[in-house]
Amino acid sequence: MDKNWKLETLAVQAGYEPGNGDPRVVPIAQSTTYKYDDAQSVADLFDLKREGFFYTRLANPTVAAFEKKIAALEGGVAAVAVNSGQAANAFSLMNLASAGDHILASAGLYGGTVSLFTNTLKRAGIEFSFVSTKATRAEIDAAIRPNTKAVFVESLGNPSLIVPDFEVFSAAAHAHGIPLVVDNTFPTPVLCRPFDFGADIVTHSTTKYIDGHATSVGGIVVEKGDFDWAASGKFPGFTEPDASYHGLIYTRDFAAMPFTVKLRVQLVRDYGIPMMPMHAFLSMVGCETLALRMERHSANAQILAEHLQKHPKVGWVRYPGLKDDPEYATAKKYLKGCSGVLTFGVKGGAKAGEWVMNHLKLAAIVVHVADVRTGVLHPASMTHRQLSEAEQIAAGVSPDLIRVSVGIENVDDIIADFDQALAGC
């Protein structure tokens, strides 16, 4: 792989380099186990003294190729693919924090992420608190505690569509010796590379745009590779001997990627959360058209947003690409495009919006987002229904909000579908 390749080329070429006579497309290594000719080779693998594969719960050739591709796209040193976006977010933070620790997160996150943080991880003893995605440096500093182990934000909120000021959040995190973790699912590395703006760890639900075709569930965690865990003094799990690996020290023995190795050999190993080879293969195929698709998703969403904004039966529209959108300036600073998701409200409220959703023909009601087909969803009664009304409002979810995942169909057909549905409400 040429390090000078542009992102569009990396999306196609990175991750797998066939040798002479090898398959041109990455093979699916649909095997749980691998053969070795001598016992010492396997012992060395278990002791992390050599690279290789011995059990797919920890690593697999197809999954490894996908990990290399996403790491290259994000500009990181390494990545770990897991079985869902939820797992990626959960274990990226569990790799940093344990019972008694605290994580600071931005408000306006995906409802499932909020539930994960405030329920499941809370029961594990990790405390979360939230600060406005538009918080000032002083407000972020004030919210960070002595036991805070990370700051977590989404690069484009789901479905709030709020864009954080990465440089403010990263400066605050680094001043306190902790990493900034960014969920980059909606923009993908095609539209935003958080590492360029101070992030240290990036996560994705690869189920969304990276796969892009609604075929495979997955997640991935990418390490930038330059956070100084030793200087921080807050992460003994990285800097002190790991008894389960005979005293191995991650920052000493895997200095280039201590976060990645620790995540793989502790959490993926013990919780059993690897991505499956077939899902890695499908996601890798999806990546090949990622740059093309994100350009089309963004263009279609921009046109639909502008059209809905002028529609007499639409009360409001949110899309960061609109010049009067409150996120427009921040989006222009950090994003190369605003992705394919917009939100809007129909005049007449939630009932009128439900009528419109029920009468769409091309756009389907789906509990999904970010694939090639246009889909709609009502977050308040679906993805965010576990949250209280106050939590929904904090996440940017009003009762009338309809989330539209704009596909790559001809935009004239998408517009005609919304027009015919709106005409009857």
N, C-alpha and C positions, 0 to 999 in steps of 0.2 A: 504494500500500500504506500502510495506517495503522500507524504505529509502535506504537500502543497496542493493536493486536490481540493476543489471547491465542494461545498456541502452537497450539491446535486449529484456530483460524482461519487462522493462517499456513500450516499444513500443507496446507490446501485452496487458499488464495488467493495466497500469496506466489510470486514468481518471474515471473509472466506477467500483464500487464495489457492485455487486448484493447482496441483502439480501436473506434470506431463502425463496425459492420459487419464487424469481424474475427471469426475463429473463436473461439468461447468457450473451447475446449480448445486448449492450446498445439500448434501445427502441428509436424509432423516435417519439419525442413529436411534432407531426404535429398539433400544436394548437397555435393560436395567443394569447390566454388569459387563465386565470386560476381562479378557483372558491375559494372564501373564505366565511367563515361562519359569520364574523363580520366585520364591517366597519373599526374598529381600526387597524385590521391586515393590511388592504390595506393602510391605512394612514401611518402606520409605514414603510411599504415598500417604499412609495413615499418619506419619510423623511430619508431613508437609515438607519433606526434604527434597522432593522432586515434583514436577508438574505431571499431570496425567489424569486419567479417568479410572475410577474403580467401582463407583456406584452412582447411579443417576440421581439419587437424592442430593448429592453434593455437586456433581458436574456431569456434563454430557456434551459431546462434540457439536451437536446442532445448536444446543442452547449457548455454548461458548461462542460460536460464530455470531449469534444474535447479540450477545453481550458486547462483543468487540465492535460490532456495527454501531450500536447505540452509543457506546463510549466515544467512538470516533466522531459521531454526529454532534454530540454534546461538547466535545473537546475535553473529555475526562481521561483519566489514566486507566480506569477499569470499571466494570459494572457487574451487578448480580441480578439475574432475572428470577422472578418469583411467580407465584401462581395467580396473583391478582394485584390491581392497583392498591386495594386496601392493605394487602400484605406488604407492599412496597413502602407505603407510608408508615404502617405500624412498626415494621422491623428496622426501618431507617432510624426511627427514634428510639426503639428498644436497644439498638446497638450503642446508643449514647447515654440513655437514662435507665435507671432502675428504681425500685421502690424508694420513696422518700425524695426523689428528684422532681424537678419542675420543667415544663416546656412552655414557652411563650409562643402563641400562634396569633395570626391575624384573623379578624372577624371576616365574615363573608365567605367562608369555606363551603365546600360541598357538604350537604347534610350528612352523608354517610361518614365523612371524615370527622365531622363534629361529634357524631354519635360514638365513633371509635375512640376519640380522645376523651370525651366526658363520661363515658360509661365503661367500656371494656378496659382501656388502659388505666382509667381511674381505679378500677377494681384491682389492677395489678400494682397499685401504689404510686403511679406516676400522676402528678397533678398538672393540670393545664389551666392556663388563664388566657384571655384574649384581649387584644388591643386593636383599635381601628386600623384598617388597612391604610388609612390616610394619616396615621399617627405621626407626630413630629418626632424628631430625634430625642427630645427631652422626655416625651411621653413613653417612648420605647425604653429609654434608659431607666425610667422610674418603674417600669413594669418588670424589668429583669431583676431576679433575686439572686442571692448568693448560691442557691442550689439549682439555678436554671442551667440546663445543659444544651439547649438549642433554641433557635428562633425558626418558626415554620410559617411559610406563606405559599399561596398559589400565584403563579405568574399571571394568570387570568382567571378570576374567580368564577366558580360554577355554582349557581347561575348569575351571580352578582355582576360578573364582567368587570370587576374592579381590578385595576393594574397597580400593584404596589410600587413604591419608589425603592427599587432594589438597593440603590446606593445608600439610602438612609438606613434601611434595615440591616444591611451588611456592616455598615460602619458601627452601628450600635452593638451588634452581636460580637464583632471582633474586638471592640473596646473592652468587652467583658470576658474575652477569651473563650467564646463559644461559636460554633458554626451556624451558618444560615442554610437551612434546608428549604428547597423550592420544589413544589409540585408543578411540573412544566407540561402537564397533560394537554391542555387546550392549545397553546401556541405550537408545541413540538419544537425541536431544535431548528426547524426550518424558519420559524418566525421569531424565535427568541432563544438565546443561549445565555442562561442565567450566570454561568461561570464568568462570562465577560463583565458582569456587573457586581461581582463580589460574593456570589453563592459558593458554597463548599460542597454541598450534596444536592443532587437533583433526582427527583422521583418522577415516574410516569405510571399511569394506567395505560399499558400498551394495548388494552382492549379497545381504546378509542382510536384516535387518528393514526397511530403507528400501525396497528393492524389494518384499520380503515375499512373493513368489509364486514364487520359484525360476525366474525367467524371464530375468534379465539380470545379467551380471557387470559390476562397476564399483567404483570407489573415489572418494573425494573428500577434499580437504585444505582446511580452513577456517582463516582467519587472524582472530584477535581484533582486532588493529589498534592496540594501544597499547604493544607492546614497543619499548623505546628501543634500536635497533640501534647508533646512533652512540655513546651513552653506554657501552654494553657494551665497545666497543673490540675485540671478538673476531670481528667479521664484516665484513672488508674488502670482501667480495663485494657487500655492500649499500651501503657508504659510499664506495667508491672507483670511479672511472670504469670502465665496461664497454666495452672496446675493440670488441666485436662490435656495439655500438649507438652508435658514434661518441662515446664518452665519457659516455653517459648514466649518472647516479647514481641508484640506486633510491630511497634515502631522501630525496633532494632532489626528484626529478622525479615520484615516486609516493609521496609522504609518507604517504598514508592507508593504502596497502596494498603496501609494498615487497616483502614476502615473497611475496605472491600473484603480482605481476607478474614477479618474478625466476623463480619456479617455472615460470610459463607460457612466458615468452619464451626461457628457457635450456633447461630440462630437457624440458618437453613438446615444444618445438620440435625439439630435437636428438635426443632418444631416441624420439620418435614414439609417445607413450603416451596419446593423447586418448581420452575416452569417445566412443562412437559415438552418433549422434543417436537411433537406435531404442532403445538402452539407456537413454539419458537420458529419453526419452519414457515408457518403461515404468516407470522408477524414479520419475518425477514422478507418474504415475498411482498408483503404490504409496503415495507420500507422502500422498495425499489421505485415506487411511484409516489412516495410521500411528498417530495418537493412539488411535483406537478399537481397533486391533489390539493395541497394546502393553498396553492395559488388560486385554484378554481373555487375551493370552498370560500376563501376570503372574498374573492370577486363577486360570487353569487350572493353572499351574505350582505355585502355592501349595497348591492343593487336592490335587494329585497328590503333592507332596512330603510333606504331612501324612499322606496315606493310606499311602504307601510306608514312612514312618517307623514306622508301627504294624504293618506286615506281618510275619508270623513268619518269612518266608523272605528278608527283606532285612536285610543286616548293618549298613548305614549309609546315610545320605542327606545330601547337601550342597545347601543352598539358602539364600541369605542372608535369605530371608523367615521362616525357622524361628527361633523365639525362642532355641533353644539352639545355633544355628549360630554359629561363631566370628566370622562377618562381620556378624552381625545389627546390632550397634551402629553400625558404620561405614556399613553400608547405609542405616540409618535417617537418618544424618547427611547423606549425599550423594545418595541415590537416592529418587525418588518412587514407585518400584516396583522389583521385583527381576528383571524381564524373564522370558523364557520358557524358560530353560535350567536344568536341574538335573542332578546326577550322583548315582549310587547304586551300591552293590555288593551282589551276591547272596551269601547264605551258600553256601559251597561254592567260592567263588573264581571265577577267570576262566572255567573250563570251564562252570560252572553259569550264569554270565552269558551265555556264548555260546549256551547252550541256550535261555535265555529270549529272547534277541534273535531267534533263528531261528524261534521259535514265536509271535511277535507277528503280529497280522493287520492291525490298523488302523495301527499304527506301523510304518514301513518303515525298513530299514537303508539309510541314505543318507550319502554323504560330503558332507554339507551341514548347515546349521543355520539356524534363524531364518526359516522361512517358515510359511505358514498350516497346513501339514500336519505332524502329529507324526512325528518321526523319531528314530532311535537310531543310535549309533555307538560303537565301541570305540577310543578314542584311542590306547592303547598299541600296537595293531597296525595303526592306520590313520593318522590325522592326525599323530601324534607318533612314528611308527615310525623316522624318520630320526635321532631323538635317542637318546643312550645311556640306559641304565637310570637312571643318576644324574641325567641331565638331565631325564628324564621325571618322576622323583620331585620334582626341584626345581620343575618346572612344575605340580606338583599332580596328576600322572597316575600312579595306582597300577595294577597289572596287572589288577585286577578292576573298574576304573571303567567304568561305562556312562554315556555322555552322552545325555540326553534333551532334544530340542528340542520343547517342548510346543506343539502347534498350537492353533487356535481352534475345533476341533471341540467338540461337547458333552462336558464333562468326565466325565460318567457313562460315556460310551462309551470314553473314554481309559482310565479306571480299570478298566473291565471287561476291556479288552484286556490290560492288565498283569496283572490277577488271573488270567486264564485261562492266560497264559504261565507265570506263577510257580507255578501249581498243579501243573504237570507236572514241575518241576525237582527 
